[in-house]
Amino acid sequence: MRKKEFRLKANSGLLNYTFDQDKSIVFQKLKGLPEQLQTSNVKNEFDLAKAWADFAKMSVEDSDFPETSMPIWNGHYEQFGRVMLELVRISRDREKHKGKGFYSTIPLLEDISFMGEPSGTEDRTFYRIWLNFIGHPEHQHPHINNIEAATYAWWGLLMTWAFSQVERLLYEQED
């Protein structure tokens, strides 16, 4: 018997987002990433979003060490990848946010060069924040120690901002 898949239900916005539905995918494929973030496999914005989506899916669904017993809708991985792309854009466009109270929390691109290719244990923090954010029942109470708590909270705040930016951009596509 197939296990019930975790998927949020909604009528519009990011909750229904998939790469196939995004009208800006063509532009993401044409828009190169800043050099600091480019790797041999990740050259443009879409590559970055897809790399993060694939990394999360591979990590969460690892057959030897699965992070969840409840299968996750593929669109949630793609949403996560799109939010990670927006997080990079926020850093890239850091100067545009100058003067906003949030400005000082935005990392410099050179400080987040690791975002060009997700691969390590630390990178798992991001999709864990995402799964917590979207309400996955097995990720509502993250197991983090005191040292990780500040970093988890800081990235969670930045990802929330990125999420709101993606949501706004998707609503603009509907107009």
PyMOL commands that set and color helices and strands:
alter all, ss='L'
color gray80, all
select helices_A, chain A and resi 13-16+19-21+25-30+35-37+45-60+74-92+94-97+103-105+109-116+124-133+137-139+146-174
alter helices_A, ss='H'
color red, helices_A
deselect
rebuild
show_as cartoon
